[in-house]
Amino acid sequence: MILGRFLRPFSSNIGIDLGTANTAVFLEGKGIVLYEPSIVAIDVKTNKILAVGKEAKEMVGKTPENIQAIRPLRDGVITDFEVTQAMLTYFIKKVLGRALFRPKPITVIGVPTGITPVEKRAVVDAAKSAGAREVYLIAEPMAAAIGAGLPIEEPIGNMIVDIGGGTTDIAVISLAGIVVSNSLRIAGDEMNEAIMQYIKRKLHLLIGEQTAERIKIELGSALLEDEEQEMEIRGRDMTGLPRTAVITSSMIAEALEDTVNSIVNAVRTTLERTPPELASDIAQRGIVLAGGGSLLKNLDKKIEQETGIRCVYADEPLTAVAKGLGKVLENIDLIRRISME
């Protein structure tokens, strides 16, 4: 097979965690070489790309009318094909350079378990248009489990909860297959939106996405804490004038309550659908958390309270999927077994 002939000889094969919020790229032989926001800044008058990744994120909420900072993925899937293609092309060239005789890379890409056939095709086409020779799609929770070092090929129940920017993917894995899965389009972005709407409703103050993200990181918690914390924020009031306000950690816990409960309920539902023998393994081994959204303070404790099962974090939650894709590149047989294509 083509895969068998070409995967080993070249070190230019790559794994891409194509996330709603951030994209991570693993380069075979070098590890994770890129981790940047999945954002593209475009001049809408000329259709010219002005910035990608970190530079584009700095423009969010600060652009004039002729410039748009676009996130081409929403809820874990492509919403703007051409912009996604341009972003992938930029990232691939940045990672591989522009060598004339370098072979096109074989590429494995992490995608949500709930992705539709049409969405799968969009990801594959975008990657091939960006320069990939062959594209293999791997379910993100499977990649995260591999990146977390779980024994996914053994007859043991492994439960992974991967909370990214656009999706939460939950899976029970055994014998290199997903036995039970649950994918919901509620994750880190939904938390930011909940904070923005809460502050608008309670304080009549409009804030941007980056401010909401900072609030989530500094004050956000899945549980009410005994020690109250405060933070001063700036935004625009309903009259259109700049204004400052003080928010508290209890306010943000209230703002996030519905979103957190949706994620916890999805974990419970997945456990209820898990075969008894695998559920027994999970009760003994615990639930593994990965993804940037899982880093919400006390989320592990909240899931433990609701399920009665210990929660542990992958060593590097933010890059667990990318690390897993990198390990997959080293194992031809495993790619064939777990690819969604």
C-alpha positions in Angstrom: 0.0 0.0 0.0 1.0 3.6 -0.6 0.9 4.3 3.2 3.2 1.4 4.0 5.7 2.5 1.3 5.9 6.2 2.2 5.1 6.7 5.9 8.5 5.6 7.2 11.1 6.9 4.8 10.3 10.6 5.2 10.3 12.8 8.3 8.0 15.3 6.8 4.7 13.5 7.8 2.6 15.5 10.2 -0.2 15.3 12.7 -2.6 18.2 12.9 -5.0 18.9 15.8 -7.3 21.2 13.9 -9.1 22.8 16.8 -11.8 25.4 16.9 -9.7 27.6 19.1 -6.1 26.5 18.4 -4.2 24.4 15.9 -1.3 22.2 17.0 1.0 20.5 14.5 3.2 17.5 15.3 6.2 17.0 12.9 7.5 13.5 12.7 10.9 13.3 14.3 10.6 16.7 16.0 7.5 16.7 18.1 5.0 19.5 18.4 6.5 22.4 16.4 3.5 24.7 16.2 0.6 25.8 18.5 -1.3 28.8 17.3 -4.8 30.2 17.4 -7.1 29.0 14.5 -7.7 32.6 13.3 -7.2 34.3 10.0 -7.3 38.1 9.4 -8.5 39.0 5.9 -8.9 42.3 4.0 -12.4 41.9 2.8 -12.0 44.5 0.0 -9.0 42.7 -1.6 -9.6 39.2 -0.2 -6.0 39.2 0.9 -4.8 37.3 4.0 -3.1 39.8 6.3 -2.3 37.5 9.3 -2.7 34.0 10.6 -2.5 32.5 14.0 -1.1 34.6 16.9 -0.9 37.8 14.8 -4.5 37.4 13.7 -5.7 36.8 17.3 -4.2 40.1 18.4 -6.6 41.8 15.9 -9.8 40.2 17.2 -12.3 42.9 18.2 -9.9 45.7 17.1 -10.2 45.7 13.3 -11.5 48.4 11.0 -14.5 47.6 8.7 -12.3 46.4 5.8 -10.5 43.8 8.0 -12.1 40.7 9.5 -10.5 38.3 12.0 -12.2 35.0 11.0 -12.3 31.7 12.9 -12.9 29.3 10.1 -13.9 26.4 12.4 -16.9 26.5 14.7 -18.0 23.7 17.0 -15.0 21.6 15.8 -15.9 21.6 12.1 -15.1 23.8 9.0 -17.5 26.6 8.4 -15.3 28.5 5.9 -13.6 26.1 3.5 -11.4 28.6 1.7 -10.1 30.3 4.8 -9.4 26.9 6.5 -7.5 25.9 3.4 -5.5 29.1 3.5 -4.8 28.6 7.2 -3.7 25.0 6.8 -1.4 26.0 3.9 0.2 28.7 6.0 0.7 26.3 9.0 2.1 23.4 6.8 4.5 25.7 5.0 5.6 27.3 8.3 6.3 23.8 9.7 7.9 22.2 6.6 9.5 25.2 4.9 9.4 25.7 1.1 11.9 23.1 -0.1 11.3 22.4 -3.8 11.9 18.7 -3.7 10.3 17.9 -0.3 7.6 15.2 -0.7 4.1 16.2 0.2 3.4 15.0 3.8 1.1 12.2 4.8 -1.2 13.9 7.3 -3.3 12.6 10.2 -5.9 15.0 11.5 -7.9 14.9 14.8 -11.6 15.4 14.3 -14.7 15.2 16.7 -16.4 11.9 17.0 -19.7 13.5 15.9 -18.4 14.7 12.6 -20.7 14.1 9.6 -19.6 12.5 6.2 -19.9 15.9 4.5 -17.7 17.5 7.3 -15.1 14.7 7.0 -14.9 15.4 3.3 -14.4 19.1 3.9 -11.5 18.4 6.2 -9.8 16.0 3.8 -10.3 18.3 0.8 -8.9 21.3 2.8 -5.8 19.4 3.9 -5.1 18.0 0.4 -5.6 21.5 -1.1 -3.1 22.8 1.5 -0.5 20.3 0.3 -1.1 17.0 2.0 -0.6 13.9 -0.1 -2.7 11.5 1.9 -5.1 12.4 4.8 -6.3 10.1 7.6 -8.9 11.3 10.1 -8.5 10.1 13.7 -11.2 10.7 16.4 -10.0 13.3 18.8 -10.7 11.4 22.0 -8.8 8.4 20.5 -5.8 10.6 19.7 -6.1 12.2 23.2 -6.1 8.8 24.8 -3.0 7.8 22.9 -1.3 11.1 23.8 -2.2 10.5 27.4 -0.5 7.1 27.3 -3.6 5.0 27.9 -3.4 1.3 26.9 -6.0 1.7 24.2 -5.1 -1.6 22.4 -5.7 -3.8 25.5 -9.0 -5.3 26.6 -9.4 -2.6 29.2 -11.9 0.2 29.6 -10.3 3.6 29.1 -12.5 6.7 29.4 -11.3 10.1 28.0 -13.1 13.4 28.2 -11.6 15.8 25.6 -12.9 19.4 26.1 -11.7 21.7 23.4 -12.8 25.1 22.2 -15.8 24.0 20.1 -16.6 20.4 21.1 -16.5 18.1 24.1 -15.7 14.5 23.0 -16.2 11.7 25.4 -15.3 8.1 24.6 -14.8 4.8 26.2 -12.0 2.9 24.4 -11.1 -0.7 24.4 -9.1 -2.9 22.0 -8.2 0.1 19.8 -11.9 0.9 19.2 -14.4 3.4 20.5 -17.1 1.4 22.3 -19.3 4.3 23.5 -19.0 7.9 22.5 -20.7 11.2 23.0 -19.9 14.4 21.2 -21.5 17.7 22.1 -20.9 21.1 20.6 -20.5 22.7 24.0 -17.0 23.5 25.3 -14.6 26.4 25.9 -16.2 28.8 23.5 -19.6 28.2 25.0 -18.1 29.1 28.4 -16.8 32.4 27.0 -20.2 33.1 25.5 -22.0 32.3 28.8 -19.7 34.8 30.6 -20.3 37.5 28.0 -24.1 37.1 28.2 -24.2 36.9 32.0 -22.2 40.2 32.3 -24.4 41.8 29.7 -27.5 40.7 31.5 -26.4 41.4 35.1 -24.2 44.4 34.7 -25.4 45.9 31.4 -21.9 45.8 30.1 -20.7 44.5 26.8 -17.3 42.7 26.7 -15.3 41.0 24.0 -14.3 37.4 23.6 -10.8 37.9 24.7 -11.9 39.6 27.9 -14.3 36.7 28.6 -11.5 34.2 28.0 -9.3 36.1 30.6 -12.2 36.1 33.1 -12.7 32.4 32.6 -9.0 31.7 33.2 -8.6 34.0 36.3 -12.0 33.6 38.0 -13.8 30.6 36.4 -14.7 27.6 38.4 -17.0 24.6 38.1 -17.8 24.9 41.8 -18.5 27.7 44.2 -15.5 28.3 46.4 -15.3 29.5 50.0 -12.8 32.3 49.2 -14.4 34.9 47.0 -12.1 36.6 44.4 -12.7 39.8 42.5 -11.5 41.3 39.2 -11.9 44.6 37.5 -13.0 44.5 33.9 -13.6 47.1 31.2 -16.2 47.1 28.5 -18.9 49.3 26.9 -22.2 50.1 28.5 -25.5 50.3 26.8 -25.1 54.0 26.1 -22.0 53.2 24.1 -19.5 54.6 26.6 -16.5 52.8 28.1 -17.1 51.7 31.7 -15.3 49.6 34.4 -17.0 47.1 36.7 -16.0 44.6 39.4 -17.0 41.0 39.1 -16.6 38.1 41.5 -15.7 34.4 41.3 -19.2 33.5 42.5 -20.8 35.5 39.7 -18.7 33.6 37.1 -19.5 30.2 38.7 -23.1 31.1 38.3 -22.5 32.2 34.7 -20.9 28.9 33.9 -23.3 26.6 35.7 -25.5 25.6 32.8 -22.5 24.9 30.5 -20.7 22.9 33.1 -23.8 20.9 33.9 -24.2 20.1 30.2 -20.7 18.6 30.1 -21.1 16.7 33.3 -24.5 15.3 32.2 -22.9 14.1 29.0 -20.2 12.2 31.0 -22.9 10.6 33.1 -24.9 9.6 30.0 -21.8 8.0 28.5 -21.1 6.1 31.6 -24.7 4.8 31.7 -24.3 3.5 28.2 -21.0 1.7 28.9 -21.0 -2.1 29.2 -20.6 -3.2 32.8 -17.2 -4.8 32.5 -15.7 -1.7 31.0 -17.5 0.5 33.5 -15.9 -1.5 36.2 -12.5 -0.8 34.7 -13.2 2.9 34.5 -14.3 3.0 38.1 -11.0 1.5 39.1 -8.8 3.4 36.7 -10.5 6.8 36.7 -11.6 9.2 34.0 -8.9 11.1 32.0 -9.4 14.7 31.1 -7.7 16.5 28.2 -8.1 19.6 26.1 -7.9 23.3 27.1 -11.5 23.5 28.2 -10.9 20.8 30.8 -8.5 23.2 32.6 -11.5 25.1 34.1 -10.8 25.2 37.8 -12.5 22.4 39.8 -14.0 20.7 36.8 -12.3 17.5 37.8 -13.8 17.8 41.3 -17.3 18.5 39.8 -17.2 15.4 37.6 -16.0 13.3 40.6 -18.8 14.6 42.7 -21.4 13.8 40.1 -20.1 10.4 39.0 -18.3 9.1 42.0 -15.3 8.3 39.8 -11.8 9.8 40.3 -10.7 12.2 37.5 -7.1 12.6 36.4 -5.5 15.0 33.8 -3.4 13.9 30.9 0.2 15.0 31.4 -0.2 17.9 28.9 -3.9 18.5 28.4 -3.6 21.2 25.8 -1.5 19.1 23.4 -2.7 15.6 24.2 -4.4 15.2 20.9 -1.4 16.4 18.9 0.9 14.1 20.9 -1.4 11.2 20.2 -1.4 12.0 16.5 2.4 12.0 16.6 2.5 8.6 18.1 0.0 7.3 15.5 2.4 8.4 12.8 4.9 5.8 14.1 2.5 2.9 13.9 1.2 2.1 10.4 -1.1 -0.8 11.5 -2.7 1.4 14.2 -3.5 4.1 11.6 -5.3 1.5 9.6 -7.3 0.3 12.6 -8.4 3.6 14.0 -8.8 5.8 10.9 -12.3 7.2 10.5 -12.0 7.2 6.7 
